[in-house]
C-alpha cells in the first residue's frame, strides 16, 4: 500500500482517514501557511516594519538646460595645394605635427624660378642703361633745339624713346616681382596655426598649380566649434538667455556621463529650418587640452536658466504610476504617505520637484516596492538595503 507522509507522521491513507473520522487525530499546519498567518498577526499588532533607505529633500540652485547632439568642427581648415609647377624636393613637417602660420611644409625645386628671376633682373639692368642713354640724348637735344642745331622731329623722337624705355623698365620691375613671387611659392608654407593631417604627396613627385589633389590638410583645433541644432520650441528660451549675456555651453561625452569642455554660444542662425523645425546653433570652445576633435559627436547642454532654491531629491526616489509621478514621504510617526508630485527637471541623478514636496521633508529613496499608503517603515543604512531594494 502507498504511504503518504504528512509532517513527520507516515500512515496508510485508510488508517489516517479512520483516525480522522474517530476524532483521534488533529492536524496542525506548519511552514508557509503558518508563516503567513504569523506575519498577518504581527502586522496587525504593528511589530513588522518595512525596511527602507531615506533621504531629505534639499533646496539648491539647479540649471535649466536645452539639450542637443552636436558635431565638432575645426575653427579653420585649409587644403594646402601648390601654386606653381615643379618637383617636390623636401618635406619640412611630420604628419600630425602642430605648425604655426608661415612654417615651411614643402619645397619645390627652386632652380627654374631662380633662373627666371635672374633673367628678369638682367633685362631690368639692360633697359635701365638704355633709358639712361635716352634721357641723356633728350638732355642734349633741348638746348640745341633752341639754336636750331636739332630738328623738332629729332627732339620728339628722342623724347618718345626715353618715355618708352621708362615703361619698359617698369615692366621689367614687375617681371622681377612676379619671378620673385614664383620663387617664394616654391616654398609652400602653412597659412594658419593648426595640426597637419596625412601627407598626400611624397618627395620626388611632380605637382602642378592645376592639380585637384591636396598636398596636406591643416585644421585649427584651438579654439574649436561645435555645430548642433535645437527644436524651435526652445528658440525663445535660447534667445532670451543670449540677450542676458554669453550662454554657457557644456560639451559632454557620447554616453552623456562625462563633461568634456565648457564654452559659450557664438551663433544662432538667422532662420529656422522649416523642413526639420530646428534652429542651427554653434558654440566655441578654447579646447586648450584638445579634448574635442573634428568630426566627433558630443552631447550639448545650453544653460538657459537657473532655478533658485529648487527642491531636489535623488531621481530614483520618484516613481511613475497611472496618475503620473509620485513618491513616498516619511511622516514623523514612521508611516509613509504616497504623494503625487510634478517633476520639472532630471539632471545628474537628481529630480527637481516642481510641486508636491517641500525642502526638508524626508522621503523614501529605496525600498518603495514594499510600501503602500500608511505602511510603517524602519530606516536602514543604504548599504544594508537589499540589491532589489529600489523600485
SEKOLDO-52375 format. One record per residue (C-alpha): x, y, z. Coordinates in steps of 0.25 Angstrom, whole numbers, plus 2048, in hexadecimal, padded with zeros to 3 digits. Last residue first. Example, Ala and Ser with C-alpha at 12.3 -4.5 7.8 and 13.67 -1.06 7.14 Angstrom:
<sites>
8377FC81D8317EE81F
</sites>
This chain:
<sites>
82F8C87E283B8C87EA83E8BE7F58428B37EB8508B27F084B8B27FE84D8BF8068588BE8118628C78088578D28098568D28188498CD81E83C8D58218318CD8268238CF8208158CF82380B8CE8178018D98167FF8D98078068CD8018158C980281D8BC7FF8218C17F18268CE7F68328C87FC83C8D37F883B8E37F98308E480382E8F38068308FC81282B90A81083691581283291D80582391C80181D9127F88109127EF81491C7E482091E7DB8299137E18379137DA83C9057D984B9027DB8538F77D585B9017CD84F9097C88409067C78379127C682A9177CA82490B7D181690D7D58129057E28078FB7E78098F77F58088E97FC8098EC80A8128E38138128DF82181E8E282B8158EA83481C8F78308188F48218208EE81681C8F380981B8E97FE81C8EE7EF8138F07E38138F37D58078F27CC7F98EC7CF7FC8DF7C98098DE7D18178E27CF8208E27DB8298ED7E08348EA7EB83D8E47E08408F37DB8468F67E983E9027EE83E9117EB83691D7EF83B9297E78419357EF84393D7E28419367D584B93B7CB84993E7BC84D93C7AE85A9337B185C92C7A385F91D7A486691679986890779787490478E8778FE78088690077C88990476E89490E77289990A78089691078D89F90D7998AA9157938AF91A7A08AD92879D8A092679689C93479788E93179488493878A87593478986D93477C85E93377B85492F76F84593177283C92577182E92276B83491876282F91D75482D92B75983B92D75D83A93976684194676184D94F76585594476B85894677A86894677B87294878586D94079187793F79C8829347A08839297AA88B91C7A788A90D7A987F90B7B387D8FC7B68718F27B686A8F77AA86D8EA7A38738F279787B8FA7A08779087A587891679F8739217A886E92F7A386D93B7AB8659467A586D9537A486495F7A98559627AC85196379E85695579B84D94F7A68419557A084594F79284794179883A94279F83394779383993C78A83593079382892D78B83192E77E83892178284792378485292077A86191E77B86F92377687A92277F88692B77D89592B78089F9357868A992F7868A892477B8AC92B76E8AC9207638B791F7598B591674D8C09107448C59107368B79127318B390B7248AC91471A8B89177128B892470A8C492A7118CC91E70D8D49137158DF90A7118E28FF71B8F08FE7208ED8FF72F8E08FA7338D18FF7318C58FC7398CB8FF7478C18FB7528BC90775A8C39137608BF91A76C8BC92976D8C193776C8BD93D75F8C393F7508CD9347528D99367488DC93073A8EA9347358E99357268DF9407288EA94972C8F194671F8E49497188E395671F8F195A71C8EE95870D8E296070E8E996C7158F496B70B8EA96C7008E49787068F297E7078F497B6F88E69816F48EA98E6FC8F798E6F48F098C6E78E79986EA8F39A16ED8F999C6E08EC9A06D88ED9AE6DE8FC9AF6DA8F99AB6CC8EE9B56CB8F79C06D09029BC6C68F79BC6BB8F29CA6BF8FF9D06BF9039CA6B18F69CF6AC8F89DD6B19059DE6AA9129DF6B191C9EB6AF9119F56AE9179FD6BA90B9FA6C390B9EB6BF91A9EA6C39169EE6D190C9E26D29139D86C991E9D56D49149D26DF90C9C96D69189C16D291C9C06E190E9BA6E390F9B06D891D9AC6DE9179AA6EC90B9A26E69149996DE91C9966EB90F9946F390B98A6E89179826E99179816F890897E6F890A9736EE91596D6F790C96D7039019666FB90B95B6F791095970590195770A8FE94D6FF90B9457029089457118FA94070E8FF9357059099317118FF93171C8FB92271C8EF9227258EF9237348E491E73D8DF92274B8E692F74F8E193675B8DA9437588CE9417618D293776C8D292876C8CE91D7758D291076F8C890576B8D190075F8DF9057618E491275A8EE9187518EC90F7448F791273A8FA91072B8EC9117268ED9137168E791F70F8DA92770B8D69337148CB93671D8CB9287248C092472D8BD92473C8AE9217408AB92B74C8A292975789E93376289793276F89692376C88991D76E88391477A87590F77786A91178085F90A78785591378E85091779C84A9247A184D9247B084892A7BD85292B7C884F9287D68509317E284E9297EF8439257F98449177FE83A90C80083F90280B8438F480983F8E680D8428D780C8378CE80E8348C28178258BF8188218BD82781B8B182D8168B383C80A8BB8398008B18407F88AF8338058AD82C8098A28367FC89B8347FE89C82580C89782680888B82F7FD88782680788881A81288082280887582680387481781287381381786881C80E86182680085C8267FA8568337F18498317E984283C7E883383D7DE82B8467D28318417CC82483C7CB82982E7D982E82E7DF8218337D78198297DC82281E7EB8208227E98118237E48118147EF81A80F7FA81181580281982080F82182080F82C82A81A83782A81284182280883A81A80E82E81380782680880981680980580E7FC800800800
</sites>
